[in-house]
Amino acid sequence: MRTAIVLFTRDLRVHDNPALATACANAESVVPLFVLDPHLGKLSPNRARFLHQCLADLRESLRSRGGDLVIRTGDPVTETLRLAGEVEADGIALTEDISAYARRREQRLREECDAQRISLRLFPGTAVVPPGDVRPGGGGGTYKVFSPYYRAWDAAKWRDEVATPRAITLPPGVTVGQLPALPEGESPDALDGGETEGRRRLKTWLGHVGPYDDLHDDLPADGTSRLSAYLRFGCVSPLVVANAARAMDGPGPAAFVRQLCWRDFYYQVVSAFPKISTEAYRKSGDLEWRDDPDALKHWQDGLTGVPVVDAGMRQLRAEGYMHNRARLITAAFLTKHLGIDWRHGVQWFFRWLNDGDVANNSGNWQWVAGTGNDTKPYRRFNPIRQAERFDPNGEYVRRYVPELSSIQGKAVHQPWRLADTVRSGLDYPGPLESHRDEAVWLRP
């Protein structure tokens, strides 16, 4: 093959990128391309900033190997085919994705490539085990329950990691284009994007994964990888992450690998059920939700009067990230205690999260709400008991709710129970009057 285009989407890396590696191995010239799609204008400010940092880092990695990242703006199919005509490309390489939008893009691209006699090849890379590679009973359909999926996933033959290209040769005369100015994010303490930072964090994390089994739910310890955004944008390969952890001994690495399997589980769910962000997977679990804009606003602002809930919501705004245990607690509070539709929560998290992964954000919201896979419709999380269990000394709450910093120990989880003289000095609201079932969570 003379010239190939590699269309980057959610695989913004040079390490273990099958589409890029195959193109470099089989074509004389390779044109790495990213199209700034107007559809991406819907990205939250945090994710837009993270994406642009990823693209800048990817460009530097490609330049260090003799190539470059070509930037175009517009419809990705139109711009890819236009560039293919300019460089007389023989083929286009694309990493598979699972969202409804990505699949429409892929179908349109295939139709145009067929019409213009250009080869289009799809490659794995967004999951450890691609959706559809393991199926219940070896037949059709998808797994609806996690445990049997995990057994099949763990027993499956994973693909081999591919080598990083040593050299990339652009065809002559290609206008590479410029990235627009780095957009402003909304979260002042958000992580920086890019493969370089993602690989650095992975290396550091692997040195701390040992106690993960004990610490991943511990709110103040924050003993989690913080790799979710890097996985979502493909800055790090999920296969590389899983292989590295799988090669280590102990319950911590095994528990971490299991969490990566949950990520793949929701990917295969969304592949079969693309409307996961807007429609209940289990229709029977969808309730008659309450319409309470005031309570929703208090929840969004971290002013519910329930400290662990408010701490989670404020961490989200400050960092574009929320600890996974806090995600469960805050989601349960909105849906099971305030009785507000889970779709409001999905959209609010999408606004702020750096990761904002459709499959995992929406899948986990539906799990908590009782409408999703492998869920228990009547499961409730008592936020006070959760706080006392996973933040026993109140460190997490005091970190994100400074109004309560003077309260020591677990008393910080129930400030409304303090003496009136103490409570009057706190600039912190009491529990929401609109709370649906106060007796459940106020019980000593």
C-alpha positions as CSV (number, residue, x, y, z in Angstrom):
1,M,0.0,0.0,0.0
2,R,1.3,3.4,-0.9
3,T,-0.6,5.8,1.4
4,A,-2.9,5.2,4.4
5,I,-4.8,7.5,6.5
6,V,-5.2,6.7,10.2
7,L,-8.4,8.4,11.5
8,F,-8.0,9.0,15.3
9,T,-11.1,9.2,17.4
10,R,-10.9,7.7,20.9
11,D,-7.4,6.1,20.5
12,L,-5.2,9.2,21.1
13,R,-1.9,7.3,21.6
14,V,1.0,5.8,19.7
15,H,1.6,2.8,22.1
16,D,-0.5,-0.3,21.4
17,N,-2.5,1.3,18.7
18,P,-3.4,-1.5,16.2
19,A,-4.7,0.9,13.6
20,L,-1.6,3.1,13.6
21,A,0.8,0.1,13.9
22,T,-0.8,-1.8,11.0
23,A,-0.8,1.3,8.7
24,C,2.9,2.0,9.4
25,A,3.8,-1.6,8.8
26,N,2.0,-1.8,5.4
27,A,2.0,1.6,3.8
28,E,4.9,3.7,2.5
29,S,3.3,6.9,3.8
30,V,0.9,7.4,6.7
31,V,-1.3,10.4,7.4
32,P,-2.5,10.5,11.1
33,L,-5.7,12.6,11.1
34,F,-8.0,14.0,13.7
35,V,-11.1,15.9,12.6
36,L,-12.5,18.5,15.0
37,D,-16.2,17.5,14.6
38,P,-18.8,20.2,15.3
39,H,-20.7,17.5,17.1
40,L,-17.9,17.6,19.6
41,G,-19.0,21.1,20.4
42,K,-21.4,19.4,22.8
43,L,-18.4,18.3,24.9
44,S,-18.3,19.8,28.4
45,P,-15.6,22.4,28.9
46,N,-13.7,20.0,31.1
47,R,-13.6,17.3,28.4
48,A,-12.9,19.8,25.6
49,R,-9.8,21.0,27.5
50,F,-8.7,17.4,28.2
51,L,-9.2,16.4,24.5
52,H,-7.1,19.3,23.3
53,Q,-4.3,18.5,25.7
54,C,-4.5,14.9,24.3
55,L,-4.2,16.1,20.7
56,A,-1.3,18.4,21.5
57,D,0.5,15.5,23.2
58,L,-0.3,13.1,20.4
59,R,1.1,15.6,17.8
60,E,4.4,15.8,19.7
61,S,4.6,12.0,19.9
62,L,4.0,11.7,16.1
63,R,6.5,14.5,15.3
64,S,9.2,12.8,17.4
65,R,8.8,9.8,15.0
66,G,9.0,11.9,11.8
67,G,5.2,12.3,11.3
68,D,2.6,14.8,12.4
69,L,-1.0,15.0,13.4
70,V,-3.1,16.5,10.6
71,I,-6.0,18.6,11.9
72,R,-9.2,19.3,10.0
73,T,-12.5,20.8,11.1
74,G,-15.9,19.7,9.9
75,D,-17.8,16.5,9.3
76,P,-15.3,13.6,9.9
77,V,-16.5,11.5,6.9
78,T,-16.4,14.4,4.5
79,E,-13.0,15.7,5.7
80,T,-11.4,12.2,5.7
81,L,-12.5,11.5,2.1
82,R,-11.4,15.0,1.1
83,L,-7.9,14.3,2.5
84,A,-7.9,10.9,1.0
85,G,-8.3,12.5,-2.4
86,E,-5.6,15.1,-1.7
87,V,-3.0,12.4,-0.8
88,E,-4.3,9.7,-3.1
89,A,-4.8,7.4,-0.2
90,D,-5.3,3.7,-0.8
91,G,-6.7,2.9,2.6
92,I,-8.1,4.2,5.8
93,A,-7.6,2.7,9.3
94,L,-10.1,3.3,12.1
95,T,-10.4,2.0,15.7
96,E,-13.8,0.5,16.4
97,D,-16.1,2.4,18.8
98,I,-19.4,1.5,20.3
99,S,-21.6,4.6,20.6
100,A,-24.5,5.1,18.3
101,Y,-22.9,8.2,16.8
102,A,-19.6,6.3,16.2
103,R,-21.4,3.5,14.5
104,R,-23.3,5.9,12.2
105,R,-20.0,7.6,11.4
106,E,-18.4,4.2,10.6
107,Q,-21.3,3.2,8.3
108,R,-21.2,6.4,6.4
109,L,-17.4,6.2,6.0
110,R,-17.7,2.6,4.7
111,E,-20.3,3.6,2.1
112,E,-18.1,6.4,0.8
113,C,-15.0,4.3,0.8
114,D,-16.8,1.6,-1.1
115,A,-18.0,4.1,-3.7
116,Q,-14.5,5.5,-4.1
117,R,-12.7,2.2,-4.1
118,I,-10.8,3.0,-0.9
119,S,-10.0,0.2,1.6
120,L,-11.5,0.7,5.1
121,R,-10.2,-1.4,7.9
122,L,-11.4,-1.4,11.5
123,F,-9.2,-2.3,14.4
124,P,-9.7,-3.1,18.1
125,G,-8.4,-0.8,20.8
126,T,-11.1,0.7,22.9
127,A,-11.6,-2.3,25.2
128,V,-9.6,-5.2,26.5
129,V,-12.0,-7.7,24.9
130,P,-14.0,-6.1,22.1
131,P,-17.8,-6.2,22.3
132,G,-19.1,-9.3,20.6
133,D,-16.0,-11.4,21.1
134,V,-17.6,-13.3,24.0
135,R,-21.3,-14.1,24.0
136,P,-23.5,-16.2,26.3
137,G,-23.5,-19.8,25.3
138,G,-21.3,-19.1,22.4
139,G,-24.2,-17.8,20.4
140,G,-25.8,-14.4,19.8
141,G,-26.9,-11.7,22.2
142,T,-25.0,-10.1,25.0
143,Y,-24.4,-10.7,28.7
144,K,-26.9,-9.0,30.9
145,V,-25.3,-10.1,34.2
146,F,-21.7,-9.3,35.1
147,S,-20.5,-12.5,36.9
148,P,-20.9,-14.9,33.9
149,Y,-19.5,-12.2,31.6
150,Y,-16.5,-11.9,33.9
151,R,-15.8,-15.6,33.7
152,A,-16.0,-15.6,29.9
153,W,-14.0,-12.4,29.7
154,D,-11.3,-13.7,32.0
155,A,-11.0,-17.0,30.0
156,A,-11.0,-15.4,26.6
157,K,-7.8,-15.1,24.5
158,W,-6.8,-11.5,24.6
159,R,-5.1,-10.0,21.5
160,D,-1.4,-9.4,21.5
161,E,-0.1,-5.9,22.2
162,V,1.3,-4.2,19.1
163,A,4.6,-2.5,18.9
164,T,4.9,1.3,18.8
165,P,6.0,2.6,15.3
166,R,9.5,3.8,15.3
167,A,9.1,6.0,12.3
168,I,6.1,7.6,10.5
169,T,6.5,9.1,7.0
170,L,4.1,11.7,5.8
171,P,3.5,12.1,2.1
172,P,4.9,15.4,0.7
173,G,2.9,18.6,0.6
174,V,0.3,17.8,3.3
175,T,-1.0,20.8,5.2
176,V,-1.1,19.7,8.8
177,G,-3.2,22.5,10.2
178,Q,-3.2,24.0,13.7
179,L,-5.0,23.1,16.9
180,P,-7.2,25.9,18.1
181,A,-6.3,27.6,21.4
182,L,-6.7,25.4,24.4
183,P,-10.2,25.9,25.8
184,E,-10.9,26.8,29.4
185,G,-12.2,24.0,31.6
186,E,-14.6,24.6,34.5
187,S,-12.8,22.5,37.2
188,P,-9.7,24.3,38.5
189,D,-8.1,21.1,39.8
190,A,-8.7,18.8,36.8
191,L,-6.0,16.4,35.6
192,D,-4.0,17.2,32.5
193,G,-4.7,15.1,29.4
194,G,-2.5,13.2,27.0
195,E,-0.7,9.9,26.5
196,T,2.5,11.1,28.2
197,E,0.7,12.0,31.4
198,G,-1.5,8.9,31.2
199,R,1.5,6.5,30.9
200,R,3.2,8.3,33.8
201,R,0.2,7.9,35.9
202,L,-0.1,4.2,35.0
203,K,3.5,3.5,35.9
204,T,3.0,5.3,39.3
205,W,-0.3,3.5,39.9
206,L,1.2,0.0,39.3
207,G,3.5,0.7,42.2
208,H,0.5,1.4,44.5
209,V,-2.1,-1.2,43.3
210,G,-1.2,-3.7,46.0
211,P,-3.7,-2.6,48.6
212,Y,-6.4,-1.7,46.0
213,D,-8.7,-4.5,47.2
214,D,-8.8,-2.9,50.7
215,L,-8.6,0.8,49.7
216,H,-10.6,1.3,46.6
217,D,-13.8,2.2,48.6
218,D,-11.9,4.3,51.2
219,L,-13.0,7.9,50.5
220,P,-10.1,9.8,52.2
221,A,-7.4,7.4,51.0
222,D,-8.3,7.9,47.4
223,G,-6.6,4.6,46.6
224,T,-7.9,4.5,43.0
225,S,-6.0,4.7,39.7
226,R,-7.4,8.0,38.4
227,L,-7.0,6.5,34.9
228,S,-10.6,6.7,33.8
229,A,-10.3,9.8,31.6
230,Y,-7.1,8.5,30.0
231,L,-8.9,5.2,29.2
232,R,-12.0,7.1,27.9
233,F,-9.9,9.1,25.4
234,G,-7.6,6.2,24.6
235,C,-4.5,7.9,26.0
236,V,-3.6,4.6,27.5
237,S,-4.5,1.2,26.1
238,P,-7.0,-0.7,28.2
239,L,-5.2,-3.9,27.2
240,V,-1.8,-2.7,28.3
241,V,-3.4,-1.6,31.7
242,A,-5.1,-5.0,32.1
243,N,-2.0,-7.0,31.1
244,A,0.2,-5.1,33.5
245,A,-2.1,-5.6,36.5
246,R,-2.9,-9.2,35.5
247,A,0.9,-10.0,35.6
248,M,1.0,-9.0,39.3
249,D,0.2,-11.2,42.2
250,G,-2.2,-10.5,45.0
251,P,-5.8,-9.5,45.6
252,G,-5.2,-5.8,44.8
253,P,-4.2,-6.3,41.2
254,A,-6.9,-8.9,40.7
255,A,-9.6,-6.6,42.1
256,F,-8.4,-3.8,39.7
257,V,-8.5,-6.1,36.7
258,R,-12.1,-7.0,37.7
259,Q,-13.0,-3.2,37.5
260,L,-11.5,-3.1,34.0
261,C,-13.9,-6.0,33.2
262,W,-16.8,-3.9,34.4
263,R,-15.7,-1.3,31.8
264,D,-15.8,-3.9,29.1
265,F,-19.1,-5.3,30.4
266,Y,-20.8,-1.9,29.9
267,Y,-19.2,-1.5,26.4
268,Q,-20.8,-4.7,25.2
269,V,-24.1,-3.6,26.8
270,V,-24.1,-0.3,25.0
271,S,-23.1,-2.0,21.7
272,A,-26.4,-3.8,21.9
273,F,-28.4,-1.0,23.7
274,P,-27.1,2.4,22.4
275,K,-29.8,4.4,24.1
276,I,-28.4,3.7,27.6
277,S,-28.2,7.4,28.4
278,T,-31.9,8.2,27.8
279,E,-33.9,4.9,28.1
280,A,-34.2,2.5,30.9
281,Y,-32.6,-0.8,30.2
282,R,-35.2,-2.5,32.4
283,K,-38.4,-0.7,31.7
284,S,-40.0,-2.2,34.8
285,G,-37.4,-0.5,37.0
286,D,-38.3,3.0,35.8
287,L,-40.3,4.8,38.5
288,E,-42.7,7.8,38.5
289,W,-39.9,10.2,39.3
290,R,-40.6,13.4,41.3
291,D,-40.2,16.8,39.6
292,D,-38.4,18.9,42.2
293,P,-36.1,21.5,40.6
294,D,-35.2,23.0,43.9
295,A,-34.0,19.7,45.4
296,L,-32.1,18.9,42.1
297,K,-30.3,22.3,42.2
298,H,-29.3,21.8,45.9
299,W,-27.9,18.3,44.9
300,Q,-26.0,19.8,41.9
301,D,-24.5,22.6,44.0
302,G,-23.5,20.3,46.9
303,L,-25.9,22.0,49.3
304,T,-28.2,19.1,50.3
305,G,-27.2,19.3,54.0
306,V,-25.9,15.7,53.9
307,P,-22.2,16.1,54.1
308,V,-20.9,13.1,52.3
309,V,-23.3,13.8,49.3
310,D,-22.2,17.4,49.3
311,A,-18.5,16.5,49.4
312,G,-18.9,14.2,46.4
313,M,-20.7,16.9,44.4
314,R,-18.1,19.5,45.2
315,Q,-15.2,17.2,44.3
316,L,-16.9,16.7,41.0
317,R,-16.9,20.5,40.3
318,A,-13.4,21.1,41.6
319,E,-11.7,18.2,39.9
320,G,-13.9,17.0,37.0
321,Y,-13.7,13.7,38.8
322,M,-15.5,11.9,41.7
323,H,-14.4,9.0,43.8
324,N,-16.3,5.9,42.7
325,R,-17.8,5.2,46.1
326,A,-19.0,8.8,46.2
327,R,-20.5,8.4,42.7
328,L,-22.7,5.6,44.1
329,I,-23.7,7.5,47.2
330,T,-24.6,10.7,45.4
331,A,-26.4,8.8,42.6
332,A,-28.4,6.8,45.2
333,F,-29.3,10.0,47.1
334,L,-30.7,11.7,44.0
335,T,-32.7,8.7,42.8
336,K,-33.6,6.7,45.9
337,H,-33.9,9.4,48.5
338,L,-35.0,12.5,46.5
339,G,-36.8,10.3,44.0
340,I,-35.5,12.4,41.0
341,D,-35.0,10.8,37.6
342,W,-31.6,9.2,37.0
343,R,-31.4,11.0,33.6
344,H,-30.8,14.3,35.4
345,G,-27.9,12.8,37.1
346,V,-26.4,11.3,34.0
347,Q,-26.5,14.7,32.3
348,W,-25.0,16.6,35.2
349,F,-22.1,14.1,35.5
350,F,-21.6,14.4,31.7
351,R,-21.2,18.2,32.1
352,W,-18.4,17.9,34.7
353,L,-16.6,14.6,34.4
354,N,-13.3,14.5,32.5
355,D,-14.0,10.9,31.7
356,G,-17.7,11.2,30.8
357,D,-17.7,7.8,29.3
358,V,-21.2,7.0,27.9
359,A,-21.1,3.3,28.7
360,N,-19.8,3.5,32.2
361,N,-21.4,6.8,33.4
362,S,-24.9,5.8,32.1
363,G,-24.5,2.2,32.9
364,N,-23.6,2.9,36.5
365,W,-26.4,5.4,36.9
366,Q,-28.9,2.9,35.7
367,W,-27.4,0.2,38.1
368,V,-27.9,2.6,41.1
369,A,-31.4,3.6,39.9
370,G,-32.6,0.0,39.6
371,T,-33.2,0.2,35.8
372,G,-30.0,-1.3,34.5
373,N,-28.0,-4.5,34.2
374,D,-27.4,-6.8,37.1
375,T,-29.2,-4.5,39.4
376,K,-31.6,-4.7,42.4
377,P,-34.5,-2.3,41.9
378,Y,-35.0,-1.8,45.7
379,R,-31.4,-1.4,46.6
380,R,-30.8,1.8,48.7
381,F,-27.6,3.3,50.1
382,N,-28.0,5.0,53.5
383,P,-25.6,8.0,53.0
384,I,-24.8,8.3,56.7
385,R,-24.0,4.7,57.1
386,Q,-21.9,4.8,53.9
387,A,-20.1,7.8,55.2
388,E,-19.3,6.3,58.6
389,R,-18.1,3.1,56.9
390,F,-15.9,4.6,54.1
391,D,-15.0,8.0,55.7
392,P,-14.9,7.0,59.4
393,N,-13.0,10.1,60.6
394,G,-14.7,12.5,58.3
395,E,-11.4,13.4,56.4
396,Y,-13.1,13.3,53.0
397,V,-16.0,15.5,54.0
398,R,-13.7,18.1,55.7
399,R,-11.6,18.1,52.5
400,Y,-14.4,19.2,50.3
401,V,-16.9,20.9,52.7
402,P,-14.7,23.4,54.5
403,E,-17.7,24.8,56.4
404,L,-17.5,21.7,58.5
405,S,-13.7,21.6,59.0
406,S,-14.0,22.5,62.7
407,I,-16.0,19.4,63.5
408,Q,-13.9,16.4,64.4
409,G,-14.5,12.7,64.0
410,K,-17.6,11.1,62.5
411,A,-19.8,13.9,64.0
412,V,-19.1,15.7,60.8
413,H,-21.4,13.3,59.0
414,Q,-24.5,14.5,61.0
415,P,-23.9,18.2,61.8
416,W,-27.6,18.8,62.4
417,R,-27.3,16.6,65.5
418,L,-24.8,19.0,67.2
419,A,-25.9,21.3,70.0
420,D,-27.7,24.4,68.8
421,T,-24.8,26.6,70.0
422,V,-22.4,24.8,67.7
423,R,-24.8,24.4,64.8
424,S,-25.6,28.1,64.8
425,G,-21.9,28.9,64.0
426,L,-21.9,26.7,60.9
427,D,-22.4,28.2,57.5
428,Y,-24.0,25.0,56.3
429,P,-27.6,24.1,55.4
430,G,-29.7,21.6,57.3
431,P,-31.1,18.5,55.5
432,L,-33.4,19.3,52.6
433,E,-37.0,19.6,53.6
434,S,-38.0,17.9,50.4
435,H,-36.2,14.7,51.4
436,R,-38.4,11.8,50.5
437,D,-37.7,9.5,53.5
438,E,-35.8,11.2,56.3
439,A,-36.4,8.4,58.7
440,V,-34.1,6.0,56.7
441,W,-31.0,8.2,56.8
442,L,-31.5,10.1,60.0
443,R,-31.7,6.9,62.0
444,P,-28.8,6.8,64.6
